[in-house]
Amino acid sequence: MAKKISRRELMRSVVAGGLVLAGSMTPLKSLMASQLRPMAKRGPQPPGPAITRYPAVLADGKVLQPQRELEILHKTEVLVVGGGPSGTAAALAARRLNVDVTLVERYGYLGGLATGGLVLAIFPLYDRNNRQVIRGIGEEMMHRLDALKFGIIERDKAPVYPTVDPEAFKYVLAEMVLESGMDAYLNCWGVDAIVDSKGAVRGAVFESKSGRQAILADVVVDASGDGDIYAAAGAAFEKIKDNIGLVSRLGNVTVQDMLDEHLKNSIGPRDDMDAGMPARGMPVTAFEGHVGSPTPAPGINWLNMKGPVGDGLDMAELSRMELLHRRALWKNLEKARKKLGAEEAFIVETAPQMGVRLTRLLDGAKKLTAQEMKAGVKFKDVIGYSGTYATAPEFQIPYRCLVPAKLENLLAAGRCVSAEFLVADTLRLIPVCWVTGQAAGVAAALSVKDKCKPREVNVAKLQNLLRQQGAFLG
């Protein structure tokens, strides 16, 4: 039985642990001092160079933004917009081919929904025969988590899928990005595309505390999750509304109320399951005091939330949803405390980002259909597999799903690639985002090195390089 700890004790241990570099006794202050150049002094600073401001103007009841020149923050060969599962995989894959890579992420950490969204289940990894079909850079990430205490559980236990610790995963991703030598910018929101006179994408515009700045690139990978850059550049897409939830973690819990059975080929409900108990990791739709599923950290569960269908591109709707979700999570906690083994439970964390599933699907050179998915159609331009999920078997993913139908110099990766809605419901999952991200990163690097458009990349060469990076193509 896990030892009960107070919230104060938990936070104290987390903070204390954060003051040293994991795996060593190097103080964080010393680490930062050795790596940040030049060192800044506390207190008032000398005035910087004069900056011309272009404030929006209110005229005749309309708000007008004057035309202005944007500062060019950086120039790169491959620009990856979004540091979630697909974006980190894309950036790491491209960097391994010795091209200049820049990764830009809207939050202050990497991993997207797999860390900040607290979607801790790593599925679908396996085919119907319990063979792991998603490998490559995603497998490397999990291998690093293997080496960390409380980093990951249920590894290599197919059909049971692994569960990760979000803080350990953030650390692993930060280490991999730092080791790679790529340029990375956090807390920057991609807000617009940069296109040339022929309509080809040449970079992206970002908003941050530094203002509105531009990054120029030879090839852009849109791993924003929402297709923000390809939509801004004018690519056609299908708008989607889907469930939007808010995941949380509970502490001081010595029980779980999600099934811990060995699931075969599916994490969805099955006929032989207890109808009153959802499968481990499954999102709950009604809060009746659920305490969730185990995580690598003792005494801490994660509680997945399905949430109602909503518009993930509507700020007002997202705002109201998040407020209502936080209310629901607290009410659920109060009910959970009435359960044996959860009397002293508390909320360790509510996810800092909402669990938006799908918003935009690219109109690509190829739209992967539900019929093709269910039939297991083979593609000459296969770049990876999805594992089996719910009622769908494992299936191949063609490269053309990452390529816009018309837009040049851009590739999509992650949940916003080209597919029918029923297929995208699987493509959005964490390991499958690794697959499309790694392929997009390798293809973007090939486009730069071979001086060709992304749609003209040599597919055989792409596939060979993916295999060299450990990807499974069948």
N, C-alpha and C positions, 0 to 999 in steps of 0.2 A: 504493500500500500504506500502511495506517495506521501511524503511528509507534507503536512499543511504549512503554508507560509502566508504571511500577510502581504497585502499589496505593497505596503511600504518596504518590506524586506525584499520583495521581488524587484521593485524598481531600484533599490539600493544595489542589489547584485548586478542588475543590468548596467547601471551607470558605472559601477566599479569595474566591471568587465570591459566596458568601452574605453577605459582610460589606458589600457595597454593593448599592444598589437597582438592579435590572436596568435597563439603558438609561441610567444616570446614574452619577455618582460620589458620590452621597449616601451617607455611611456609615450602616449599619443602626442604629448606636447613636444617631446624630442623628435619624434618621427616627422611631425609637421614642420618643425624648425629646420630640419635637415633637407626637406623637399620643397618648401615654399621659398622662392627667390623673387625679388629681394624681401628681406624681413621688414615688416611695417612696424611703426611705432604707434603706441596708443595715444589718443588725444587729438587735438585739432590738427588738421592737415593743410598744407599750402594749397592755394587755389589751383585748379587744373586749367587746361587750355579752354578758352571761350568756346561754347557750343551754341550753334545757331538753333533756336527752337522754332518749331512749326506747329503751334497749338491749333486744335480744331476751332473753327470759327462758327458762331451762331449768326446766321443771316436769314432774315425773313422766315423765321421759324424752322429753318433747316440747318443741320450741323454739317459743315463742309470741312474736309481734310485737304489742306493745300498740297500740291505736288512738291515733293522734296527728294533730295538725294540721300540714299541710305549709306551708312558706314559699312564697308566690307570688313566683316570680322575676320574672315578666314577664306582661303582658297584650298581646295582639296580635290583629289581624284574621285573618291567615292564618299558620298554623304549619306549617312543613314539617319533618318528622322524617326526617332522613337527607340527607347532603350529597354523595351519589354523583351519577352522571350524571343520573338522573331528578330528584333533589332539587334540585340546583343549577339545572337548567332550570326546574323548577316555581317556585322562589323568585324567580329573575330575571324570569320571565314575569309572575308576579303583581305584583311590585314595579313593573313598567312600566305598570301600570294604576292606580298611585297609591294603593295600599292599604298598610297597615302589614304588614310581613312579618317573620317570625322564622324563621331557619334554624338547626337544631340537628343537630350531627354527632358521632358517637361517637368518631371519631379526631381527631388534631390537624391534619388537612389535609382538603381537599375533593377530590372526584373519585372516591372509592370504588374499585371494582375497576379503573377506567381509569387510576388513578394508583397508589394503594397496593397494588392487586392486580396491577400490572404487566401488565394486559391492554391492550397498546399498539396493537392492530389496530383500526382504526375501520371496521368492516363490520357489516352490509351497508348500503351507501349507495346502490347503483344498482339500476335495474330491468334486465330482460333486454335492453334496447336501450342499456344503458350510460348512461342518463339518471339524474342524481342526484335521488332522490326524498325524501331526508331533508335538510332544510335548516333554516331557522329559527335558533333560538338555538345549536344545535349547530354550524351552519355559521359563525356568528359566532365561536364558540370556536376553530374551526380557522383562520379568517381571522386571528385574533390570533396564533395559533401560527405562521402564515406569516411574520409580521414578526420572529420571534425566530430567531436563529441556532441551528441544530440543534434547532428546535422541532418540526418535522414534515417528513416526506418522502412522496413519491409522491402529491402532491396533484393533483387533476384529471387523473388518468391512468387513468380507468376502462378495463377492469374491475379494474385493480390498486387495492387499497384503501390509504389512508394509514396511516402508523405514527407515533405521537407519542412525544415524550420525556416521561416522567412528571413530572420536576421542572419542566420548562417549563409543563406543563399545570397543575400545582398553582399555579404563579405566576399564570397567566392567570385561573384561577378565583378566586384570592384578590383579584386586581385587580378583576374584574367584580363580586364581592360587595361589596367596599369602595366602589366607585364607585356602586353602586346605592342606598346609604343604608339598607339593611335591617339588622336586628339579627341577629347571628350568634353562636352559642355552640358552641365546639368542646370535645372531650373530655367530652361529656355523652351518656350512654346512655339512650335512651328505654326505660323499663321498665314503664310502665302507662298506661292511658287514663283520662281523667277523663270521666265520663258524668253527665248530670243525671237527675232523677227519671223522665223519660220515655225514658231510654236513649239520648239523643242525645249525641254526643261534644262535649265542651266544652274539650278541651285534653289535655295529656299530662304524665306524671310522669317526671322525669329523675334519674339518679344521677350524681354527679360528686365531685370533691374538695371541693366546697362542700356536699356532703350530698345529701339527697333533697329536691328542689324541684319546684314545679308551674309550668307555663306555661298560661295560659288563652287560648282562641282562639275566634273565631267559626266558623272552618272549619279542619280539620286535613287535611293531605296526608300520607299514610303512604307515604314513599319509603324506608323502612327496608330494603327488599330482601326482608325476611322477613315482612312483614305483621305486625310486632310489635304495632303500635298497634291495628289493626282486630281482631286476634286477642284482645288484652287487653280490647277493648270488647265482645266477644261475637259478632262477625261470623262467619258460617259460612265455612269454607275447606276446601280439599283439601290434605292433607299430601303432600309429594313428597320422595323420595330421589333424589339425582343425583350425578354425578361431582364430586369435590372435589380440586383440585390445588393446587400451590404454584409460582408462576411465579418465574423468576430472570433476572438479567442477568449476562452474562459479559464480561470485559474482556480486552484484548490478543488479540483474535481477528481474524484477517485473512481468514477463510474463513467460509462458511455451508453448512449441510447440509440446508437446507430449499429446496424448489424455488422458483425465481424466475421462473416462467413467467407469462404474462399469462392469468390465470384468467378464464374467461367464465361470468358468472352464478353462480359458486360458488367457495368456497374449500375445498370438500371434495375428497376424492380423485376423480379422473376416470380413465376407461379409458385415455386417452392419456398418463397420467403414469407416471413410473418407479415401479414398485410398491415399490421399496425406499427411496424418498425421500418423506417427507410434504410436503404443500404448505406454502408459506411461512406462518408464523404458526400452523399447525395444532398442537394439543396432542399431545405424544408420549405414548405409553402404556408404552413400555419404554425405559430409559436405557442406551444403548450408546455413550456418549461423544458425544452430540449437542451441537452448539455453537449451534444455533438460527438466528434470522433477524435481519437488520440493523435497526438503530434509527437515529434521526437523529444520534446521537453516534458519531463515527468510532471504529472498533475495538471497539465495544460491541454485542453481540447480546442479544436476549431469547429465552428458552427457555420456551415454553408447556408446561404439564403438564396432562394430562387427569385423572389420579388415579382412584382406585377410587370406586365408588358408596358414599355414606355419608349419614348423617343430619346435616344442617347445623344442626339444633336441639339436638344432643346434645353437651354440653360435653366429656364424657369422650372420646367418639369423635373429636371435633375435635382434642382435645389430643394423643391418640396419633397421629392422622394427621399432624399438623404435625411432630411429632418424627421420624416415619418418613420424611416427605418431605424433611426437611433432611438426613437421612442419605443418602437416595437422590441428592440433588442433589450432595453432596460426592463420592460414588462416581462419579457421572457426570463430574464435573470431572476426576477422576483418569484416567478413560478418554479424555476429550477431549484431554488433554495429550499423548497419543500420536499425535495427528493433526497432519499438516503444516499450519502456519499457526495452531496453537493450543497450541504447546509451552509457552508462558509464560502461558497463560490463567489467569485468576483469577475468583472470584465477586465481582462488583461489589456485588450486592444480591440478597437473597432477599426476596420480597414481604412487607411487614409484615402483610398480611392474606391469609387463605386464599381460594382461588378457589372459593367456594361458588356453585353455579349456581342451583338452585331448592330452596325449602323449603316455602313455602305459596303456594297459588293461591286468590285470593278467589272466593267464591260471589257473583258480581255480578249486576247487572240484565241482563247479557248475557254468556254464555260463548262466546268465539270458538272455533269448532271447526276441526279439521284439514281437514274436507271444505270448509268455507267458504274457508279459506286457499288450498287447492289450486285451487279453482274460481274464485278471484278475485272473490268476491261483493262487490257494492257496497252501502254502507250510507248511509242518509240522514244519520246522525249521525257520519260519518267525521271523525276529528280528525287523521289523518295516515296515513302508509304505513310499511311495512317494505320494505327492499330485498330482492332475491332472495338466497336463502341455501340452500346445498346443493341439494336437489331441489325446493325450494319457490319459486314465482315471487313477485314483489312482491305485497303484499296490503294492503287497507285495514284500519284499526283503528277500531272504533266507540267513541264516547264512553261508552256504557253499560258497557263493560268496566272502566271506572275507578270505577264507582258500585256500592257494596254493594247486595245484594238488599234489605236491610231497614235497615241501620244508617244513621243520619242524621248530617249535618255532617262527613262524612269522604269523601275520595277516595283511591284508591290510584294509585300511579305506579311504573313500573319493572317489575322481573321478577315482582312479586307480584300483578299484576292478574288479571282473570278470563278464563281461557282453558284449553283442554285442554292437556295436557302437551306434545304435539308442537308446538303453536303457541307455547307459553311458551318452548320451546327456542330460538325466534327472538326473541320479545319481550324476552328477558333480555339481548340483545346491546346494546352501548354506544349506538350511534346510535338504536336503537329506544327505548331508555330516555329519550333526549332527547325523542323524539316524545311519549310518554305523559306525561313530566314537564311539558313545556311546556303541553300541553293541560290537565293537572290544575291547574297554576298559574293559567292564564287562567280556567278554570271556577271555581276557588276565589275569585278576585278578583271575578268576575261575581256569584257567590252573595252576597258581602258587599255589593257596590255596589247590586244589585237587590233585596236583602233577601229572598232566596228560598233554598230548600234546594238543595244541589248537584244533586240529581236533577231539579230543576225549572228549571235554567238554560236560557235560550233558546238552542237549539242553533245557529240561524242566526247569532245574535249572537256566539256562541262561535267559530264557523267564520270569521266575518268578521274578528274580532280576531286569530285565529291567522294568517290570511293577511297581515294588517297587520304581524305580527311575522315574516313571511318563511316561514312553514310551507307545505309543499306538501300540498294536499288533492286533487290530481287535476285 
